[in-house]
């Protein structure tokens, strides 16, 4: 996976992902690891789409 962008962009995405996982874990009663495992493919695909867009815009 190619990472494009500066640290602040990555940090923003990572922070959003962390907040989202913690929110869903708290409101569904599931462990954060279960949520990450369930949506791992979607998270990676979204990051790759963002990376492609940044490279081609």
Buried (B, 14 or more C-beta within 10 A) or exposed (E): EEEEEEEEEEEEBEEEBEEEBEEBBEEEEEEEEBBBEEBEEEBEEEBEEBBEEEEEE
